[in-house]
Amino acid sequence: MDTHPNAEEFLGAKCIQVLTAIEMQTDNPAKIYGLVKALAKVHTDEWESGTWRALVELPARAQDEVLDRIAAFTGEGFRSIKVPRERAAGVLESGGGPLDG
């Protein structure tokens, strides 16, 4: 199969990734983790007192659709915050909680 000579350049331009911190109340973290992992790359996650938090990477153009699917699955206890690009490296390096100030 032949590919376009500039396929990598074209795909790279179209596949911008964003980091998003997510948090949800759940009594079944394994099921939620499986769903999120199927939809996004999980960089860090933590489970504390019925709340699961994670820092995930997903395609920018699919961000709303992915977050809507997670929210529909988890219900009202879901929230998400896009991590600004300038802060993303620090969050990943520190290993801190994704929703930490």
N, C-alpha and C positions, 0 to 999 in steps of 0.2 A: 504494500500500500504506500503510495507516494503521499508525502505531506507537503504542505505549503512551505516554500523556502524560509519564510519568516515566522513559522508556526510558534516557536518558543517566544519570540518577541511579541507576537500578537497575543498569545495566551497570557504572558506575563503582564501585559498591559490591562487585560480584562479580569485578572484574578487577584485583585487587591484584597488583602486580608485585614480584618479588624479584630482587636482584642475587646472582649466584653466581659464584665464581671456580672455574674448571675447569683441570685440568692433565692432560696425557696424553703418553705416549711414542708416537711415530708416525713412520713413514717416508714417509707420504703426507699431509702437512698440508693440501694442497688439497682432498682428498676429505673429510677431517675437518671442515675449515672449511665446506664446502658443506653437510654434514649439520647441523652446529651452527647455521649461519645459517638453515637451513630451519625449525629448531625454536625459535630464540631470537634476540633482538636482541644482536648482538656490539658491545660498547662499546669494548673494547681487546683487542688480542691481540699475542702475540710468539712467535717461533720461535727456539729456541736449543738447539743440540747434541742434536737428536732429540727435543726436548720442546716441545710447543705449549701455551701458556697463554692464557687468555682470561677476560675479565670479561663475563658475559652477563646479560641481563635476560629473565625469563620469567614466565608467570603462576604465582602461588603455588600454586594448586590443581592445576596440571599439573606442578609441579617434579619430583616423584618419578618420574613417568612419563617425562618428557623425559630426565632424568639416567640413568634405567635404560636407555633406548634408546641413548644415547651410550655408556654403559658396555658394553652388549652388543656394540656395533659395534667398540669399541676394545680390549676385553679387560682384562687385569689392570693395565695401566699407567695407569689412570684414577683421578682423585680429584677431589672437589669440596668447596667450603666456602661456606656461605651467608655473604654479607657483611652484617654488622649495618647497619641503616638509618643509624645515627649515623656510621658510617665510610664509607658508600657515596659521599657527596658528595665527601669528601676524596680517595678513590681515583680517582674520575672526573676531578676537577679536576687532580690531580697528574700523571695519565697514567702513574703508576708501575705496576710489575708487579702484577697482580691478587692474587697469592699472597704478596706482600711483607708481612713482619711488620707 
